[in-house]
Amino acid sequence: MARVARRQFLKALGGLGGAAAAGPLLAPFSRALAQSDPLLAGRPLVRYPEKTDLILLTSRPVQLETPMSYFDRAITPNEAFFVRYHTHPVPTSVDLATWRLRVTGKVEHPLALTLDDLKSKFPKASVTAVDQCSGNSRGRFSPRVLGGEWGDGAMGNAEWVGARLQDVLKAAGVRQGAVQATFAGIDKPAFPTVPQFVKSLDIGRIMEDPDVLVAYQMNGKDLPMLNGYPARLVVPGWYATYWVKGLAEVDVVDHTFEKFWMKPAYRIPDTPCGCVPPGTAPAHTVPINRMTVRSFMISPARGAHVAVGRPLMLKGIAFDGGAGVREVHISDNGGLAWTRVDLGKDLGRYSFREWSTTWTPSRAGNYTLMVRAVNSIGESQGLEPLWNPSGYLRNVVERVELQAG
């Protein structure tokens, strides 16, 4: 999508941060989020360009959460996909006549690729993969931790199409001694004291994984501006912190990159569970990487009223960091017994996997339904939440309260 189609973007984004109104591009700011979830209750729904009504976490930088109703299907619509930026202002337009993806550093042939180059000079590759913020569900941690108090909707699943990053690096000719590649986007902080968002991956990690993409298409369309137009990094199975949006700079380096957004930011305890006792600090940390196993019941919604003795369709999604979901189970008696549910179409090991089953409430009163997933290597979800001081890696068995009458 060319720059001309995005000229109104700045007005819309500015409307949330100052006195200027953004007109119809924003949902009424006073509209309260109709949720039974106390964490989200009262948060406004807002509408940014190319987006439907999303839950506002912050406007500077932009952080928008997807309502859980959109996860009743495996593929998350582009307009409902969550948004997470680290610095303000966010990019509002791109001129394709001047935009280049530059590959520099320890390479034989530095590159300056246009969007047409990415589409025409490299084999097209695709992967269906979950993009999940590292801090998804942080607002549910106890004791509370610092950071954006997300509910559960800082995630989405899409089919991504682009060039394999390994093909791009092969074209540049990675030189002997290269250790990592760093990635920076077109977003720049307003003040020089604020560190630019730059991430890194090991060269070996890139060269061994053909699913790491420089994606220029999302669910068959151009990327929305807020989700990384014109191209972004896609690192399936790993948290979204590595999925750099608006990718513009790839620098191949001969050392382990440890600037702010790799260290001290986005670190987890160097323990098998990535956790420590609640309220304590880890002795050692490592960069966050692979996602944990998660599953959610989407329908019926939290707090729904259902009929006694009438069969009810339960639906949801499950995913993990790339081993692939093997089974999903539900329980209506506190985890004493579990029932295996039906899995939907397999869209790939990095994708949401739909699940469904029929359940009938046998009596009037309150029910707590629980859902857990098991992946192909036996990893699952615990009954009690694990804790770390950054609010990452949540994968506890989720519960949905229903009332039958």
N, C-alpha and C positions, 0 to 999 in steps of 0.2 A: 504494500500500500504506500503510495507516494506521499511526499510531504504535504501536498495540497489538501489531501483528505484528512489531515490531522491539525489544521490550523486553529480549530476551536478548542483544542485540548487545553491549552494554557489557561483560557478563561474558566473552563470547568474546574480545573485543579485549584486555581486561585480563589474560586468562590468559597471553598471550605476554610481557607486560611485567613481571609480578610473580609472586608466589608462588601466586596463586589459579589453580586449574585450570579449564579451560573445558570439561572433559568431552568429550562426543562431537562437539562443534562443531570440534574440532581433530584433524587427523590426528596419529598418534603422532610426537612431535617427534624421536625418535631414528631415524625411517625415513630412510635415505639416499636421495638421488635417484639412481636407476639410469640413468645416462647415460654414454655414452662420451666426452662432451664434458668435457675437463679443467676448463674454466671453471666448470661447474655441478656437477661431481662432489662429493658430500659435502654439498651444500646440502639442508636438510630440505624435505619437502613438508608444508604446513600447510593446514588447512581452516577457513576463516572462514564466518560465516553467509552463506547464499545462494551459496556457492562450493564447487567441487570442490577436490581436492588441487592446490595451486599451489606454485610454488617460492618459498621465502622469501628475499628479499633483505635487508629490514629490517622490524622491527615498530614502530619509533618514529622516523619515521612509517611507516605501512604501505606496503610495496612488495612486490608479489606478481607473479611472472612466470608466463606461460602455458607449459606444456610444449609442445614443438614438434609433438608428435603431433596436437594439436588443429588444426593448420593443414593437415591433409590434405583440407580442405573450404573452400569460399569463405566461409561464414558461421561466425564463432566463437561457440560457445554462451555465453550470458550467464554461466553458472556458471564458465566457464573463462576469462573475460575478465580481462586483467591489471589490476592496481590500482597507482596511483601517487599518493601524497599528499606534500605538501611540509612540512606542519607537524603537530605532535601536540598535543592529541588529535584524532582524526578524528570526524566526526559519526556518532552512533550511533542517532539517532532524529529524526523530523520530525513535528511536530504540524500537520496540514494545516488545523486550525482557526485557527492563527495564522500559518502560513507565507505570505509574500507575495513575489512578484517585484516589486521596486520600481524604477521607472524615473524618474530625477530629473535635475537639472542643467539644461542649456540646452534645455528642452522647454516647450512651451506648456501641456501637460496632464500633470502628474506622475501616474504610474500606480501602483497597488498591486493586482497581479493575483493571484487565487487560481489553484490548479491547474485548477479548473473553468473559470475565465475563459480560460486558455490554450487549453483544449480546445473551448470553445463560442463564443468571440468572434473567433477567428481561423481562416482556412482551414487545414485540415490539409495538411501537406506531408511528403514523405518523401524520403530519400536513403540509398543504401547506400554506406558510406564507411569507410575504414581510419582507425582511431585509433591512432597510433604515438607512443610516447614519444620526445622529441628525443634522448635518450641511449640508445636501443635499440642493443645491440651494443657499448656503450662498453667493456666488459671485453675486447674484442678489439683495442683500439688499442695501438699500439706506436710510440714510447714510451708507457707508461701515463699516463693522465690522471686527475685528481681527479673524484669523483662516483660515483654508484651503478654498480657493475660488472655491468651487465645482460649476459645472454646475448642471444639473438635474439628472445626471446618477450615483449618489452614492446610488444606490438601486438595488434590484433584488428580484425575486420571485422564490421559489423552493419548492419541496416536500422534507421535512426533515423526516428522520426515525431515531429512537433511543429509549432510555429508558426514561420513565417519571422520572423527577427529584424527584417528590414526592415518587416514588417507591424506588429510591436510598436512600432518607433520611429515609424512613420507615425501610429499611433494616439496616441502621445505628442506628436507635432508637434515635430520637431527644429527649433530656432530657427537663424536666420542666424548665421554665425560659428562654428558647431559644427565641431570638428575630429576628435575621436575619441569613442568610448564606452569606458568602463572597466567591468570585470566582476569581481565578488567573489562568493564562495560563502558557505555557512553555516559552513564550517570556519574556526575562529579559532585563532591560536597561543596557547599557554598563558601566554606572557610578553610584556609590552608591548615588550620590546626586539627581539622577533622580528617581522619584517615580515609583514603579512597577504598572502596570495596574491591579487594583483590583476593582471589583464592588460588589454590595450587593443587595439582595432582601429580603423582609420580609418573615418569615417562613409561615405566613398565606397566603401570595400571592402564594407561591409555593404549599402549601397543598390544596388550593382551585382550582388550575388550572391544569388539567391533560395534557394540551397542552404544558407546559413548559418541554422541553426535553433536555437530553444530547444526541445530535444527532451525529451519526457516518456515516450517509449516506445522500447524497444530489442528488436528481434527479436520484436515482437508482444506484449511484456510490459512491465510497469512496470520502470523502471531498478532494478537492484540498488542497495542503499544505498551500497555501496563504489564504485559507478560513477556516482553523482551524483543519486540520488533526492532530490526528486521531479522535478527538471528540470535539464538541463545545456546548455551551449553546445556546438554541433557546428559545426566549421569545416572542411569537407571539403577535402582536399588539403594542409592545413597541419598541422604537428606538434601533438601533444596538449597542449602547454603552453597553447594558446589555448582548449582545450575545457574551460572552467571547470565543475567539478562542483558540484552542489547550488546552482545559480545563485540568488542572492537580491538582488543589487544591480547595476543598470545605471545608470551616471552619465555623462551626455553633457557633455563638456568642450570648452573653446575653445582647447586647447593640446595639444601632444604629451605624453602621459603618460610620465614617465621615472622612476617609482619602482622599487624594488629588482628586482622580477620582470620588468621590461622593460629596466632598465639599472641595474646591470651584468649581471644574470643573463640567460640565454638569448640570448646574442649569438654571432654567427659572424663570421669575418674578412670584411671588405668587399673580397673578391676574387671573380673570376668563378666559381671552384670552391668558394668558402667554405672554403678551406684555406690553410695556410702550411707551409713546410718543417718537418718533424718537430723538435720541441723548441724552436721559436721562438715569439715572440708577435706577433700582428698589429698593424699600425700603426693601423688603424681597424676598427671593428666595426659591424654592423647587427643588428637583431633577427632571430632565426631565423624562417623562414616556411614556404615550400613544401617538401614532401617530395621526396627524390631517388628515382630508379628503383631498385627492389630485386627480387630473385627468390630463391627458396629451393627446394631439393629436400627434400621431407618424407619420402617413401617411395621406396626403403628408407632406414632411419635410418643415421646415421654408424656406421661400424664393422661394418655387417652382413656376414654370410657368405652368399654366393650361389653358385649352381651353374654351373659352366662349361658352355657350350653350351645353356643353357636360357634362353628369352626371359624377361625380367624387366620388369615394369611400373614405370616411374618416374613419380612424381607430385609436384607442388608447386604453389606459388602465386607470382604476380608482381603488382606494383602500382607506382604512381608518384604524383605530386602532382596529377593531374587531367587530364593530356593523354590518358591511356588507353594500356594496353599494346597494342602492335601485333604483336610477335613475341617468342617465347622460344626459345632455342637451348641445346643441351647439347654438351659436348665430352668425349671420353675420352682425348685425347692431348695434354693440356697447352695447349689452345687453338690448336693448329695447324689444326684443322678443326672446324667447327661444324655441327650438324644441327638443323634447325627441328623443333619439336615441335607437337603439337596443342593448341589452346586450348579451354578449356571455355566455358560460357555467359557472355555479357557481362552483368554485373549493373550496369553503369554505370562511368563513367570514374574514379570515386574508389574503386572496390571492388577487393578481391583478384580476380585472374583465375586460375582453375585451369588447370593445364597437365598434359599426360601424354604419354608415348611408350613404346614398347617398345625395350629394349636387350638385347643378348645378349653376355655376356663370352666372348671367343673362346679364352682361355687361362687357366691357373691363375696366381694371384698377386694382387698388390695393384693396385687401380685408383683413380685420382682422377677423379671425375666433376665437371664444372664446369657451372654454369648462369648464363645471362645473359638479361636482358630488354631490349627496345628499345621505347620508347614512340612515339606517333604523330608526335612532332616530332623524332625521331631521337636522343633522349637514351638512354644506356645505362649500363653498369657497366664500370669499368676493371679491368685485371688486377692492378694494385697499389693498395692502399688509400690514400686521401687522409687528411690529418691536420689536426686543429685542436685547440687546447688544452682545449676543452670536451668533446670526444668526441662530436660531433654529425655528422649527414649521412652516415653510413656507407652506401656503396653499391657496394662492391667485388664482383667476381665471386666467388660462394661455391663452396666445394669440399666434396665428400663423399667420404671414403675408404671403399672397399669391399674385401672379400677374396673372391676367387673360388677355388673348389676342387672 
